[in-house]
Amino acid sequence: MSVLNEILIFLAAVTAGFINAMAGGGTLVSFPVLLALGISPVVANVTNTVALVPGTIGGMWAQRNDFVSQRLRLIKLLPAAIIGGIAGGLLILNTSEDAFRSLIPYLILMATLMLAFQVKIKNRIVSRIGQAHTEQHNPAVMMSLVFMAAVYGGYFGAGLGVILMAVLGLVTDENMTRLNFLKQALGFVINLAAAIYFAFSGKVDWMIAFIMIFGSLLGGWIGGRLAGKMKPEILRWIVVTAGLIAAVAFFVKG
């Protein structure tokens, strides 16, 4: 791989880490860049997941004070998140390159639309929490929904946060700050479970992964420093536009 490609990958990871820290949706930038550089779809997806996991730690650390209030709920949902993440990883590793390539434009489009409607989804959740009085104590339903979200996260991952926020909003009565911590914690567990499984799959391009890990950490740090100085809404719509362009490009190419 040329030095220029390594620099492009690093910059894509910095951008993804920055976007994830500010608004979410960084995968919609880094994943298409890996594909554009000629990396096979499954390897690009798997490597991207492994590389971006460390960057999610900062978001959890920033909200660590909410851990105590969510500890029991998090422990209860951990098995579904871990098993679902591994199941999604197993699914992607058993999907052929051609089959996954044909799914890419649909996956990118779906993730882009979820990011585009993120605010409306969040507002609906806030409204639902405000109207509810008691949590739906149905562990089977809660764990089943988290499991399905985790399978998606292990398989592709972009837009996972929006899916988790919607799921948790349906099955819990919790304020948005604590709900956001739970979403980030579960997202981290899902991606970590898939990443550990991927690490032993032989599909990870470790040179690219290490470049992206440092890039995503740097981008996350920059995003954290600039939080509050740049409107996440503006960044979100930039990512949505890029995602739509990427989806159209892959549809045309396919």
C-alpha positions, 0 to 999 in steps of 0.5 A: 500500500502506498504512503498516499493511501495510508495518509488517506486512511489516516485522515478518513479515520480522524474524520470518522472519530471526529464525527462520532464524537460530535454527531455520530455516523463516522462509519459512513465516511471511513467505510466508503474510503476503504472501498474506494482504495480497493479494499474488499468489502468484507475486509473493509467492514471488519477492519473498520469495526475493529479500528473504530472501537477505541474511539467510543471509549471517550464518549462513555468516559464523559458520561461515567457518572451515569454508570451507577444508575444504569449498572443493573440494566446494563448487566442485564442486557450485556449477554444479548449485546455480546451474543448479538454482536458475535452473531452479526460478526459470524454472519458477515464473515459467512457472507460472500464478497459479492453478496455483501457488495450488493448489499452495501448501497442499501446498508449505507442508504439505510444508515444515512436515513437513520442519521437524517431522521435521528432528531425526529426519532430522539424527539419521539423517544423524549415524548414517549418517555414523558408520557410513560409512567412505568417501565415495561418490565419484560426482560424477554422483549427488551433483550430480544430487541437489543439482540436484534440491534446487536446483530445489525451492529456486528454485521455493519454497524453504521447507525447502530446508535440510532437503532439502540436509542429507539429500542431503549426508548421503547422498553425503558422509562429513563431520561435522555442523558442516562439513556444516552450513556446506556446506548453508548455502553451497549454500542461499545460492548456490541462492537467490542464483541464483534471486534474480538471475534474478527481479530481471530478471523484472519479478515482484519488488515492489521496495518490499516487497523492500527493506522485507523485506531490512532486516527480515530483516537485523534479525531475523537479527541479533537471532536471532544475539544470542539464540542459546543463550538460547532453545531452537531446539526451542521456536521450531521447534515454534511455526513448525511449528504456524503452518505447519500452521495456514496449510496447513489455512487454504489447503486450506479456502480453496482 
